Amino acid sequence: MRFLNDSPAFDLTYSDVFMVPSLSAVSSRLKVDLSTPDDIGTTIPLVVSNMTAIAGRRMAETVARRGGVVVLPQDIPLDVVETVVQFVKSRHKVIDTPITMKVDGTVGEALSLIYKRSHGAVIVVDDDDRPAGIFTEHDAVGFDRFTQIRNVMSSEMFTLTESMSPQEMFENLTDARLTVAPVIDKDERLVGVITRNGALRSTIYKPALDNNNKLLISAAVGVNADPAERAKKLKQMGVDVIVVDTAHGHQVRMLEAVAEVRKAVGNIKLVAGNVVTAEGTRDLINAGADIVKVGVGPGAMCTTRMMTGVGRPQFSAVLECAQVANELGKHVWADGGVRYPRDVALGLAAGAANVMFGSLLAGTYESAADTVRDTNGRLYKESFGMASNRAVRNRTRKETAFERARKELFEEGISSSRMYLDVQRPSVEDIIDQIISGVRSSCTYAGASNIRQFHDRAVIGVQSASGYDEGRAQDTSW
């Protein structure tokens, strides 16, 4: 990356910069390879942050199927983590997990489950796990919540077979004028469901897979208690990438924890953070980290900068830390500050190998929080920052009431925020489409066919606030 003009003497965030186009020989966005240079197995530069309200098994499955990876939070009990890891590793690489019920279930039960997945259907199965009917929210109109689902489901079903290619599934659904259908095996037992968009996406994205051809998953450990022992158990469970995470990553205890975890887990990919300086990056890498998380205070749910004055504008932080990591043969992840797809492209231009997302994905079907409907009928999820009072209470639930009360005084995050589902983009896959299409286009503008080339070729300029505002979609009303 180079600056269009002289490098500024002050720090920059994503809104402060822009990229200018260069001569390009890349003829199509689909010819851009977005496999990440950190070699963890992700085929798009998207990592979901270890936020309790966001990173769960539905998110992990869906994101890995499209090429990213989810980091499970450090405050989840190990037995739950193991269940989630086993679940994600058992998922199909193309076909989505169905929501299933027996015929004697009720409409109320179906409606409570239907927003767990973006495909919007409940498959009713018999005792042999064969589809007996399909239920959508529209089928509930005119029936009370205690009506058995056998009385409202559609028993005339259009099914697809798992031997079909994604293109064949798409074409069959298109011909039948359907958006979703159950997928069955040769014995007519339910395998899952596929949507028309899901089949189409499977021809564009490549799943993120481990060495055993299973979906990729990551998990975090904190720096307190015994991070090495937890990390060792995570590796035994099949976790592919371990993240040692704390808000202030450039501290002695963090360096000790990274060294301990590295010794305990051997050559597994190890991520550590967060830092915003060259010195912090170098120290974490020397302690044993393969990848360093960069970002202090840019998150949408984080109040660190307003509470403490500590942090650094994200573009400059990523740029400086990536340069040092590259010199040492390692990589960085840009963690936080993403509001638009342009921010992802700029983070990659600054040298990040992957970009982390949190609150941007909170208002989706797949986030871990429960779906709630407000008084106006709009769907939302409740989200909270990982340094908030609520998150601290979760992490310290095994401590005494006195110790918990002391720690709850020191919060640096929002404890509750309504994240409404976008009617146009209610699924994490919709948001992934938006992000990745933007990044692919950015690469073509730079004349780059992969992320490494994009970083090498990107030309960045500095803009005023009015320059940034000019680039936004304008309200044309008088």
C-alpha positions as CSV (number, residue, x, y, z in Angstrom):
1,M,0.0,0.0,0.0
2,R,1.1,3.5,-0.7
3,F,-0.4,6.9,0.1
4,L,-1.6,9.0,-2.9
5,N,0.2,12.0,-1.4
6,D,2.7,12.3,1.5
7,S,2.0,10.1,4.5
8,P,0.1,12.3,7.1
9,A,1.6,13.2,10.4
10,F,-1.6,12.2,12.3
11,D,-3.5,9.0,12.8
12,L,-6.4,8.0,10.6
13,T,-9.5,5.9,10.9
14,Y,-11.4,4.3,8.0
15,S,-13.6,7.3,7.4
16,D,-10.5,9.5,6.9
17,V,-9.2,7.6,3.9
18,F,-10.2,6.5,0.4
19,M,-8.8,4.3,-2.3
20,V,-8.2,5.5,-5.9
21,P,-8.5,3.2,-8.8
22,S,-5.5,1.8,-10.6
23,L,-4.9,0.1,-14.0
24,S,-6.6,-3.3,-13.8
25,A,-6.4,-6.5,-15.8
26,V,-8.9,-8.3,-13.5
27,S,-11.9,-8.8,-15.8
28,S,-14.4,-10.0,-13.2
29,R,-15.1,-9.8,-9.5
30,L,-15.6,-13.6,-9.5
31,K,-12.0,-14.0,-10.6
32,V,-10.8,-12.5,-7.3
33,D,-9.5,-15.1,-4.8
34,L,-10.3,-13.9,-1.3
35,S,-8.6,-16.8,0.5
36,T,-6.8,-15.2,3.5
37,P,-3.0,-15.0,3.7
38,D,-3.0,-16.0,7.4
39,D,-3.4,-19.7,6.2
40,I,-6.0,-20.6,8.8
41,G,-8.4,-21.9,6.1
42,T,-10.8,-19.0,5.6
43,T,-11.7,-18.4,2.0
44,I,-13.2,-14.9,2.7
45,P,-11.7,-12.3,5.1
46,L,-14.4,-12.5,7.7
47,V,-14.0,-13.5,11.4
48,V,-16.9,-13.2,13.8
49,S,-15.8,-11.8,17.2
50,N,-16.1,-13.7,20.4
51,M,-19.1,-11.8,21.6
52,T,-21.6,-13.8,23.7
53,A,-24.7,-12.3,22.1
54,I,-23.4,-13.0,18.6
55,A,-21.1,-16.0,18.3
56,G,-23.0,-19.3,18.7
57,R,-23.4,-22.5,16.8
58,R,-25.9,-21.2,14.2
59,M,-23.5,-18.3,13.4
60,A,-20.5,-20.7,13.4
61,E,-22.1,-23.1,11.0
62,T,-23.4,-20.5,8.6
63,V,-20.3,-18.4,8.4
64,A,-17.9,-21.3,8.0
65,R,-20.1,-22.6,5.2
66,R,-19.5,-19.3,3.3
67,G,-15.8,-19.3,4.0
68,G,-15.3,-17.3,7.3
69,V,-14.8,-18.4,10.9
70,V,-16.5,-17.7,14.2
71,V,-14.6,-17.3,17.5
72,L,-16.6,-18.8,20.4
73,P,-16.5,-16.6,23.5
74,Q,-14.2,-17.4,26.4
75,D,-17.0,-17.2,29.0
76,I,-18.8,-20.3,27.7
77,P,-18.4,-23.4,29.8
78,L,-16.2,-26.0,28.2
79,D,-18.9,-28.7,28.0
80,V,-21.1,-26.3,26.0
81,V,-18.1,-25.4,23.8
82,E,-17.5,-29.1,23.1
83,T,-21.2,-29.6,22.1
84,V,-21.0,-26.6,19.7
85,V,-17.7,-27.7,18.2
86,Q,-19.1,-31.2,17.6
87,F,-22.3,-29.8,16.1
88,V,-20.4,-27.5,13.7
89,K,-18.0,-30.2,12.6
90,S,-21.0,-32.5,11.8
91,R,-22.7,-30.0,9.5
92,H,-23.2,-30.3,5.8
93,K,-21.0,-28.1,3.6
94,V,-23.9,-27.1,1.3
95,I,-27.2,-28.0,2.9
96,D,-28.5,-26.0,5.8
97,T,-29.5,-27.5,9.2
98,P,-33.3,-27.8,9.3
99,I,-35.7,-26.8,12.1
100,T,-37.7,-30.0,12.8
101,M,-40.8,-30.9,14.8
102,K,-43.0,-33.9,15.3
103,V,-46.6,-33.9,14.0
104,D,-48.1,-33.4,17.5
105,G,-46.2,-30.2,18.1
106,T,-48.1,-26.9,18.3
107,V,-48.2,-23.8,16.2
108,G,-46.8,-21.8,19.2
109,E,-43.7,-24.1,19.4
110,A,-43.1,-23.7,15.6
111,L,-43.4,-19.9,15.8
112,S,-40.9,-19.8,18.7
113,L,-38.4,-21.8,16.6
114,I,-38.8,-20.4,13.1
115,Y,-36.6,-17.3,13.6
116,K,-33.7,-19.4,14.6
117,R,-32.8,-19.9,11.0
118,S,-33.1,-17.6,7.9
119,H,-34.8,-20.1,5.7
120,G,-38.1,-19.5,7.5
121,A,-39.5,-23.1,7.5
122,V,-40.1,-25.8,10.0
123,I,-39.9,-29.4,8.6
124,V,-42.4,-31.7,10.3
125,V,-41.0,-35.3,10.4
126,D,-42.3,-38.7,11.3
127,D,-40.8,-41.2,13.7
128,D,-38.4,-42.4,10.9
129,D,-37.1,-38.9,10.3
130,R,-38.9,-38.6,7.0
131,P,-40.5,-35.3,6.0
132,A,-44.3,-35.3,6.6
133,G,-45.0,-31.6,6.0
134,I,-43.6,-28.1,5.9
135,F,-44.7,-25.1,8.0
136,T,-44.1,-21.4,7.4
137,E,-45.2,-18.4,9.4
138,H,-48.0,-17.8,6.8
139,D,-49.5,-21.1,7.6
140,A,-50.3,-20.0,11.2
141,V,-52.7,-17.2,10.1
142,G,-56.1,-17.9,11.5
143,F,-55.0,-20.6,14.0
144,D,-54.3,-20.2,17.7
145,R,-50.9,-21.1,19.2
146,F,-52.2,-24.4,20.7
147,T,-53.3,-25.9,17.3
148,Q,-51.3,-29.0,16.5
149,I,-49.0,-28.5,13.6
150,R,-50.4,-31.5,11.7
151,N,-53.5,-29.4,11.1
152,V,-51.8,-26.4,9.6
153,M,-48.7,-27.8,7.8
154,S,-48.5,-28.2,4.0
155,S,-48.3,-32.0,3.5
156,E,-47.8,-31.7,-0.3
157,M,-44.1,-31.1,-0.4
158,F,-41.5,-30.5,-3.1
159,T,-38.2,-32.2,-2.1
160,L,-34.7,-32.3,-3.5
161,T,-32.1,-35.1,-3.2
162,E,-28.7,-34.6,-1.6
163,S,-27.1,-36.0,-4.8
164,M,-28.0,-32.9,-6.7
165,S,-25.5,-30.2,-7.4
166,P,-26.1,-26.7,-6.0
167,Q,-26.9,-25.5,-9.6
168,E,-29.5,-28.3,-10.1
169,M,-31.1,-27.5,-6.7
170,F,-31.3,-23.8,-7.7
171,E,-32.8,-24.6,-11.1
172,N,-35.4,-27.1,-9.6
173,L,-36.5,-24.5,-7.0
174,T,-36.7,-21.8,-9.7
175,D,-38.8,-24.0,-12.0
176,A,-41.1,-24.9,-9.0
177,R,-41.3,-21.2,-8.0
178,L,-40.2,-22.0,-4.5
179,T,-37.7,-20.4,-2.2
180,V,-37.0,-23.3,0.1
181,A,-37.3,-27.1,0.1
182,P,-36.4,-30.1,2.2
183,V,-33.4,-32.2,1.1
184,I,-33.6,-36.0,1.5
185,D,-31.2,-38.9,1.1
186,K,-31.7,-42.1,-1.0
187,D,-33.9,-43.6,1.8
188,E,-36.1,-40.4,1.8
189,R,-34.8,-39.4,5.2
190,L,-34.4,-35.7,5.9
191,V,-30.8,-34.4,5.4
192,G,-31.6,-30.7,5.7
193,V,-33.1,-27.7,3.8
194,I,-31.8,-25.6,1.0
195,T,-33.0,-22.2,-0.2
196,R,-32.7,-20.9,-3.7
197,N,-30.2,-18.2,-2.5
198,G,-28.4,-20.9,-0.5
199,A,-27.9,-23.1,-3.5
200,L,-26.7,-20.0,-5.5
201,R,-24.3,-19.0,-2.8
202,S,-22.7,-22.5,-2.8
203,T,-21.6,-21.9,-6.3
204,I,-19.9,-18.6,-5.4
205,Y,-18.4,-19.2,-1.9
206,K,-16.0,-22.0,-0.8
207,P,-16.5,-23.3,2.8
208,A,-13.7,-22.8,5.3
209,L,-12.6,-26.3,6.1
210,D,-10.1,-28.1,8.4
211,N,-7.6,-30.8,7.4
212,N,-10.4,-33.4,7.8
213,N,-12.7,-31.5,5.4
214,K,-15.0,-30.4,8.3
215,L,-16.2,-26.8,8.8
216,L,-13.7,-24.5,10.6
217,I,-14.2,-23.2,14.1
218,S,-12.3,-21.1,16.6
219,A,-12.6,-20.4,20.3
220,A,-11.1,-17.8,22.8
221,V,-9.5,-18.0,26.1
222,G,-8.9,-15.2,28.6
223,V,-5.7,-14.4,30.4
224,N,-6.9,-15.2,33.9
225,A,-7.4,-18.6,35.7
226,D,-5.5,-21.2,33.6
227,P,-5.6,-20.3,29.9
228,A,-3.1,-23.0,28.9
229,E,-5.3,-25.8,30.3
230,R,-8.4,-24.4,28.7
231,A,-6.6,-24.0,25.4
232,K,-5.3,-27.6,25.6
233,K,-8.9,-28.9,26.1
234,L,-10.1,-26.7,23.2
235,K,-7.5,-28.3,20.9
236,Q,-8.6,-31.8,22.0
237,M,-12.2,-30.9,21.2
238,G,-11.2,-30.1,17.6
239,V,-11.0,-26.3,17.7
240,D,-8.9,-25.1,14.8
241,V,-7.8,-21.6,15.9
242,I,-7.3,-20.5,19.5
243,V,-7.6,-16.8,20.4
244,V,-6.0,-15.4,23.6
245,D,-8.1,-12.4,24.2
246,T,-8.1,-9.4,26.5
247,A,-8.9,-5.7,26.1
248,H,-5.3,-4.6,26.9
249,G,-3.1,-7.1,25.1
250,H,0.2,-5.3,25.7
251,Q,0.7,-6.4,29.3
252,V,3.0,-8.8,31.1
253,R,0.3,-11.2,32.0
254,M,-0.8,-11.4,28.4
255,L,2.7,-12.2,27.2
256,E,2.9,-14.9,29.8
257,A,-0.4,-16.4,28.8
258,V,0.5,-16.5,25.1
259,A,3.8,-18.3,26.0
260,E,1.9,-20.8,28.2
261,V,-0.8,-21.5,25.6
262,R,1.8,-21.9,22.8
263,K,3.6,-24.5,24.9
264,A,0.4,-26.3,25.7
265,V,-1.1,-26.5,22.2
266,G,2.0,-26.9,20.0
267,N,1.6,-25.7,16.4
268,I,-2.1,-24.9,16.3
269,K,-2.8,-21.4,14.9
270,L,-2.6,-18.9,17.8
271,V,-4.1,-15.5,17.8
272,A,-3.5,-12.9,20.5
273,G,-4.6,-9.3,21.2
274,N,-5.7,-6.6,21.3
275,V,-2.9,-4.1,20.6
276,V,-2.5,-0.9,18.5
277,T,1.3,-0.4,18.3
278,A,4.3,-1.9,16.6
279,E,5.9,-2.7,20.0
280,G,2.8,-4.5,21.2
281,T,2.6,-6.5,18.0
282,R,6.3,-7.5,18.1
283,D,6.0,-8.6,21.8
284,L,3.0,-10.8,21.2
285,I,4.6,-12.4,18.2
286,N,7.8,-13.0,20.1
287,A,5.7,-14.6,22.9
288,G,4.3,-17.1,20.4
289,A,1.4,-15.6,18.5
290,D,0.9,-16.3,14.8
291,I,-1.7,-13.6,14.4
292,V,-2.2,-10.4,16.3
293,K,-5.6,-8.7,16.9
294,V,-5.5,-5.0,16.3
295,G,-8.0,-2.6,17.7
296,V,-8.6,-0.7,21.0
297,G,-11.9,1.1,21.3
298,P,-13.4,1.1,17.7
299,G,-16.2,-1.4,18.4
300,A,-19.8,-0.2,18.2
301,M,-20.6,-1.5,21.7
302,C,-17.3,-0.3,23.3
303,T,-17.0,2.8,25.4
304,T,-13.2,2.4,26.2
305,R,-12.2,5.6,24.4
306,M,-14.8,7.7,26.0
307,M,-14.2,6.2,29.5
308,T,-10.4,6.2,29.4
309,G,-9.2,8.2,26.4
310,V,-7.2,5.1,25.4
311,G,-7.2,3.7,21.9
312,R,-6.1,4.6,18.4
313,P,-7.8,5.3,15.0
314,Q,-8.1,1.9,13.4
315,F,-6.6,2.4,9.9
316,S,-3.3,3.7,11.3
317,A,-3.3,1.0,14.0
318,V,-3.7,-1.7,11.4
319,L,-1.2,-0.2,9.1
320,E,1.6,0.1,11.7
321,C,0.9,-3.3,13.3
322,A,0.7,-5.1,9.9
323,Q,4.1,-3.7,8.8
324,V,5.8,-5.2,11.9
325,A,4.0,-8.5,11.6
326,N,4.9,-8.8,8.0
327,E,8.6,-8.2,8.8
328,L,8.4,-11.1,11.3
329,G,6.5,-13.4,8.9
330,K,3.2,-13.2,10.8
331,H,-0.2,-11.5,10.3
332,V,-2.8,-9.3,11.9
333,W,-6.5,-9.2,12.1
334,A,-8.3,-5.9,12.0
335,D,-10.7,-6.0,15.0
336,G,-13.5,-3.5,15.1
337,G,-14.5,-0.2,13.5
338,V,-16.3,-1.7,10.5
339,R,-19.5,0.2,9.6
340,Y,-19.6,-0.4,5.8
341,P,-18.0,-2.8,3.3
342,R,-15.6,-0.1,2.4
343,D,-14.0,-0.4,5.8
344,V,-13.3,-4.0,5.3
345,A,-11.5,-3.2,2.0
346,L,-9.5,-0.4,3.7
347,G,-8.5,-2.7,6.6
348,L,-7.2,-5.3,4.0
349,A,-5.4,-2.5,2.1
350,A,-3.7,-1.5,5.4
351,G,-2.3,-5.0,5.7
352,A,-4.8,-7.0,7.7
353,A,-5.1,-10.7,6.7
354,N,-8.6,-11.0,8.1
355,V,-11.2,-8.6,9.4
356,M,-13.3,-9.1,12.6
357,F,-17.0,-8.3,12.9
358,G,-19.2,-8.0,16.0
359,S,-22.2,-5.7,16.3
360,L,-22.6,-5.5,12.5
361,L,-23.9,-9.1,12.7
362,A,-25.8,-8.8,15.9
363,G,-29.2,-8.1,14.3
364,T,-29.4,-11.3,12.2
365,Y,-31.3,-14.6,12.5
366,E,-28.0,-16.5,13.2
367,S,-26.7,-14.4,16.2
368,A,-26.8,-16.2,19.5
369,A,-29.3,-13.9,21.2
370,D,-33.1,-14.7,21.2
371,T,-35.3,-13.0,18.6
372,V,-37.8,-10.7,20.2
373,R,-40.7,-8.7,18.6
374,D,-41.3,-5.2,19.8
375,T,-44.7,-3.5,20.2
376,N,-44.7,-2.4,16.6
377,G,-44.0,-6.0,15.4
378,R,-40.4,-5.4,14.4
379,L,-37.9,-8.2,15.2
380,Y,-34.7,-7.5,17.1
381,K,-31.9,-9.1,19.1
382,E,-30.4,-7.8,22.3
383,S,-26.6,-7.2,22.2
384,F,-24.0,-6.1,24.6
385,G,-20.3,-5.3,24.7
386,M,-17.8,-7.8,26.2
387,A,-16.5,-5.2,28.7
388,S,-20.0,-4.2,29.8
389,N,-21.5,-4.7,33.2
390,R,-23.6,-7.6,31.8
391,A,-20.6,-9.4,30.3
392,V,-18.7,-9.0,33.5
393,R,-21.5,-10.6,35.4
394,N,-21.5,-13.5,33.1
395,R,-17.8,-14.1,33.4
396,T,-17.7,-13.8,37.2
397,R,-20.8,-15.9,38.0
398,K,-18.7,-18.4,40.0
399,E,-17.1,-15.7,42.2
400,T,-18.4,-14.4,45.4
401,A,-21.1,-11.7,45.4
402,F,-18.6,-9.2,46.9
403,E,-16.0,-9.8,44.2
404,R,-18.6,-9.7,41.4
405,A,-19.9,-6.4,42.7
406,R,-16.4,-4.9,42.8
407,K,-15.7,-5.9,39.2
408,E,-19.0,-4.7,37.9
409,L,-18.1,-1.2,38.9
410,F,-15.5,-1.1,36.1
411,E,-17.4,-1.4,32.9
412,E,-16.4,-0.1,29.5
413,G,-19.2,-1.2,27.2
414,I,-22.9,-1.0,26.5
415,S,-24.9,-3.6,28.5
416,S,-28.0,-3.7,26.4
417,S,-28.8,-2.5,22.9
418,R,-31.6,-3.4,20.5
419,M,-30.2,-4.6,17.2
420,Y,-33.1,-4.6,14.8
421,L,-33.2,-7.1,11.9
422,D,-32.9,-5.4,8.6
423,V,-36.0,-6.4,6.5
424,Q,-33.8,-6.4,3.4
425,R,-30.8,-8.2,5.0
426,P,-32.1,-10.2,8.0
427,S,-29.5,-13.0,7.7
428,V,-25.8,-13.0,8.2
429,E,-25.5,-14.4,4.7
430,D,-27.2,-11.3,3.3
431,I,-24.6,-9.2,5.1
432,I,-21.7,-11.4,3.9
433,D,-23.0,-11.0,0.3
434,Q,-22.9,-7.2,0.8
435,I,-19.4,-7.2,2.4
436,I,-17.8,-9.6,0.0
437,S,-19.2,-8.1,-3.2
438,G,-17.8,-4.8,-2.0
439,V,-14.3,-6.2,-1.3
440,R,-14.3,-8.1,-4.6
441,S,-15.0,-4.8,-6.4
442,S,-12.3,-3.0,-4.4
443,C,-9.8,-5.6,-5.6
444,T,-10.8,-5.1,-9.2
445,Y,-10.4,-1.3,-8.9
446,A,-6.9,-1.9,-7.5
447,G,-6.1,-4.5,-10.2
448,A,-5.6,-7.2,-7.7
449,S,-6.7,-10.9,-8.0
450,N,-6.0,-11.8,-4.3
451,I,-5.6,-10.1,-0.9
452,R,-1.8,-10.0,-1.0
453,Q,-1.9,-8.2,-4.4
454,F,-4.6,-5.9,-3.1
455,H,-2.4,-4.8,-0.2
456,D,0.6,-4.3,-2.5
457,R,-1.4,-2.3,-5.1
458,A,-3.8,-0.2,-3.0
459,V,-3.3,3.5,-3.3
460,I,-4.8,5.4,-0.4
461,G,-5.6,9.1,0.0
462,V,-6.7,11.2,3.0
463,Q,-10.0,13.1,2.8
464,S,-11.9,15.7,4.7
465,A,-15.2,15.0,6.4
466,S,-17.0,16.6,3.5
467,G,-15.1,14.3,1.1
468,Y,-16.4,11.3,3.1
469,D,-19.9,12.7,3.1
470,E,-19.8,13.2,-0.7
471,G,-19.2,9.5,-1.2
472,R,-22.4,8.5,0.8
473,A,-25.7,8.0,-0.9
474,Q,-27.5,11.3,-0.9
475,D,-31.0,12.2,0.0
476,T,-32.5,13.7,-3.2
477,S,-35.7,15.0,-1.6
478,W,-36.0,18.9,-1.3
